[in-house]
Amino acid sequence: MSANDAPLIAAVQQGDQQALATLYDAYGAALHGIILRVVQNTDLAQEVLQDTFVKIWRNAAAYDPSKGRPFTWMMNIARNTAIDMVRSAAVRHSTSIRSLDDHVYGVGHDDVREKLDDAGVRDVVVHLKPEHRELIDMAYYQGYSQQEIADNTGLPLGTVKSRTRAALLELRSLLKDHR
Amino acid sequence: MNADELIRSGLLEAYVLGRTSPDEARSVERMRASDASVRGELEAIEAALEEHALRSAVAPPPAMKAVILGKIAQEPRKADTPVIPISSEQKRPFNWLAAASIGGLVLSGLMNFLQYAEMREVRTELARLENDRSVLAEELGVQRASFQQSQEQLAVVMDPRRRTVWLNGVGNALGAKARIYWDKDAQAVHMDPMSLAELPAGQQYQLWALVDGKPVDAGVIAKGDTAYTLQRMKDVPNAQAFAVTIEQEGGSPTPTLTAMVLMGNV
C-alpha cells in the first residue's frame, strides 16, 4: 500500500493539492489517531493535524525514500508535532511534564477516551502485555528516547532496548493474528 | 555489531520512531544498505506501525479536510519560489515572446530600410520625370510658339489680299534677295529678309517705302535670332517702291542712299 505513496509525495512536492487531498483521505484518520493519543485533547489534536499536513505540504522535498516508507515519515511528523505541542503546552502552564505514571495510554479527557475506545475495538495495543504497552506508549506516543525511558523508569538501558523490541514484536504478532 | 545483534538490540525500532542519535542513525542506515535482513526487519517494523496506526485510526471531523486544503491553498505557490542556482551562469528560460518581438523589430527595420531605399529611388525617378516634363513643356511652348509663328507667316504668305514685292540686290549686294508681303487695304507690311548678309555691331538694315519719290521709314529689320524670319514692319498706306539701306543701329530718319542694298518696285 505504502509503496505507491512515494509518487504522491513527489506530486505534493510539485505543489499538487489533489495529491495532498489523496494523502489526507488515506492517512488523515490514522495520523489523527496517533496525535489524539499523544495530546489527549480533541481541539489540540485537530490543531496538530492541520499543522502536520501543512508541514507535509511544505517539506515534501525533504522526504528521503531511502530512509523509510512515506507513512513512517508522515507519522514522525505527526508524532513530533504532537509531542512538541504537549511539551510547549506544559511549559505554558508552568507545570512540569506530566509524570509517566499519570500519562499512560487511555488516561485523558472523557471525550478523548470515548474516541479512543471506539478506535480501541480495532486497536491491538490493548492486547499487549502491560509492560510492552507502557513502552510503546512512552516511545511511540510520548516520543521519549530509550535513554529517557530508562531514566524515567529506572530500568537499565539494555532492558529498555530489548523490551522495546519485544513490544514491537508482540505488536507485529498481534497484527498478524487479528488480521 | 553484526546484523543479528543490531536486529535484536531494539535500535531499529528506535530508528523508525526517530529516536536515535545521529551516530546510531548512521550505523543503522549503513547496515540497511548492506544487509538484506536489516532491510527486511526495518520494513517489517514500519509496516507494523503503519498497520497499527491505520487500525487505531480516529476519524477527524469531516470539515477538517476542507480546513487543511484551505490552509494549503494559502501557502505560497511552490512554483513561485524556485530554487535559484548560485551559479553565475543562471540559465534563463527562453523567452519566445521577447524573441518574437526582437525578430519582428529586425524584420520591421529591414522593411523600413527597403522601403526607405525604394522611396528614395522613387523620389529620384519622380524628380527625373518632373525635369523631363518641364523640358518637354518648355519645348512644347517653343514648338507651339514656332508653330504659331509659322501659322502666322503662312497666313501672311497665303493671304490672297497681299501682294508680294521682290527686292533685288544692288551695288555690293548684287545677287541678294528679299520679299515683302504688303496688304494695301490694311496697310500692313511684312518682310522676309531671306539671305541678307549679317551686319557688324553698330549697323542695322532699314526698310524704306518710296511714296511719291520720297523715302518713308518702314522700320528696321531685326538682328540676331529673329533676323531671318518674316517680320512685321511699320504700316505703309501707299508706296510705289521699297528699298533697304544699311544704317546705324536703331535706324535713321533719312536713308543713306550710298548704302542701298535692295530695291524693288511694287
Interface residues (C-beta under 8 A of the other chain):
Chain A: M1 S2 Q13 Q14 G15 Q17 L20 A21 Y24 D25 Y27 G28 A29 A30 L31 H32 G33 I34 L36 R37 A45 Q46 L49 Q50 F53 V54 W57 R58 S66 K67 G68 R69 F71 T72 M75 N76 R79 N80 K115 L116 D118 A119 G120 R122 D123 V124 V125 A139 Y140 G143 Y144 S145 Q146 V160 K161 S162 R163 T164 R165 L168 L171 R172 L175 H178
Chain B: R8 S9 G10 L11 L12 E13 A14 V16 L17 G18 R19 T20 E29 L42 E43 A44 I45 E46 A47 A48 L49 E50 E51 H52 A53 L54 R55 S56 A57 V58 A59 P60 P61 M64 K65 V67 I68 L69 K71 I72 A73 E75 R77 K78 A79
